[in-house]
Amino acid sequence: MAGWDDGYVTDVVYTSSFYRETTPAWLAMSSLLLGHRPPDLAQPFAYADLGCGNGVSALIVAATSPKAEVHAFDFNPAHIEFGRDLAARAGLTNIHFHEASFAQIAAMSADSLPAFDFIVSHGVWSWISPENRRALTDIVGQRLRAGGLAYLSYNVTTGWASMVPLRALMRMMAEASPERTDLTVPALWTMLDRLKEGNAAFFAAHPALESRLETLRKQDPRYIAHELLNADWHPVMFADVADAMASVKCRYIGSATLAENIDAVSVRPGLQPLLAEAHDQRLRETLRDFGSAQGFRRDLYRRGTPPLPMSEHMRLIENVVLHWTGQPTAGDVVFATPLGDMTGNADAYRPLLNALEAGPLPIAQAATIAPFSSRPPVELLQAVALLISGGYAHPGLPDGGSAEARRAAAALNRAVADANAGGSDMARLTSPVLGTALGVDVTETMVVGALLGGQTEDVDALTATLEAQLRRGGRSIQKDGQPVTDPTEATAIAKSLVRHVVEKRAPLLRQLGVLG
């Protein structure tokens, strides 16, 4: 270990991940659906990402909200260097990267940072020491302005209890290895297999572990290193986090995982009376976590929770414009919920999806679509929450993607495409209309980067560019997960990928501001 890392894995950098729930557009919509006034995204705002990793999420916020002031903090210099380099490539000047620990941030002078409208910390709380958690809450208490939103995500004991001793064993084995942390991961899986094949009774006593381990095995070894192999790894209960946030005047208002706020799809029928009887929020949320064996929470807190007048609430809601994300809508409309995948009523969701595919859909207009035109507004809001949570729809930013935001997003997308051509794996395209990023294949980022760089939609020319970029990054065309060695076949597959982007994806990408 490096000494300064406080037991956190630093010998391998974290993956270049993006989390949609950390964006202002998502957080503001979540707040509205939960009945609370969000910060006004039409005005300049300040945003902080505590434990930003490589900074990809913060960079997307900065590009899509050019009038915002974005600050990204991480104590790992490799992460900060990556973020600063990508910001420089994209020419983003409204983002500031800080190499600092939570204790150092908490000790900064009052005038060294702005008061923030949003403070987010994704995947940090459960992986740091109690002292660092106290420093993190101190920062929220010092820096979150009245009416601001704070987002915290963390592992929950109800879903991870059986994994605690196994994780301790994995950490022990990694510490004993001279290898870099991520390189120890294959050996860890082998050791667990041998333990199980030797009829270790632990696995029989915890049968649910099998599916979790299978899921973890599919993850990038860098993710496993950061997820499971730090010195500190503490699944916690909701009440402990809520109490810590209450001490800095922040109250829990709901989950940023929108489906979890709807009891009908997140709580088993037999448990709903029990929740209804629990008037204490700490108790109610804890019962909810037991009901679903919750493993990961995305909590949303607000500093101050004054009542939002019904008339203002409905006005703010009705002004939100929804956009189709491009997720296929043919067939059943399926939502992931705490109770498993659920299929929506086609009679209710099909008219909304048809309207979304036709173009941007203001919620005021959605309210006029049958069957919601004759039903209470709460039913439409629940349908909207599920469409957003399921990835079919996304709220747009108030200005619909200003010219400045479109230029900044295009520059970031070109920088990402160039980095991917050099070997990175950022499979995202930034949308200035939505204020978020679309999950795509890495090859699509390269094709879009070429189009943004001035190439025409000539399929043959774009195919040649794509193949050259793949070679530059040491990549090759894949088929069924394996490299294609025949040059003719590889070119045919590359051409098919390019044609799909040009003919199928480009219209949506233009609508979402990714392409001009």
Buried (B, 14 or more C-beta within 10 A) or exposed (E): EEEEBBBBBBBBBBBBBBBBBBBBBBBBBBBBBBBBBBBEBEEEBBBBBBBBBBBBBBBBBBBBBBBBBBBBBBBBEBBBBBBBBBBEBBEBEBBBBBBBBBBEBBBBEEEEBBEBBBBBBBBBBBBBBEEBBBBBBBBBBBBBBEBBBBBBBBBBBBBBEBBEEBBEBBBEBBEEEEEEBBBBBEEBBEBBEEBBEEEEEEBEEBEEBEEBBEEBBEBBBBBBBBBBBBBBBBBBBBBBBBEBBBEBBBBBBBBBBBBBBBBEBBBEEEBBEBBEEBEEBBBBBBBBBBBBEBBBBBBBBBBBBEEBEEEEBBEBBBEBBBBBBBBEBEEEBEBBBBBEEBEBEEEBBEBBBEBBEEEBBBBBEBBEBEEBEEEEBEEBBBBBBBBBBBBBBBBBBBBBBBEBBBBBBBBBBBBBBBBBBEEBEBBBBBBBBBBBBBBBEBBBBBBBBBBBEEEEBEBEEBBBBBBEBBEBBEBBBBEEEEEBEEEEEBBBBBBEBBBBBBEEBBEBBEBBBBBE
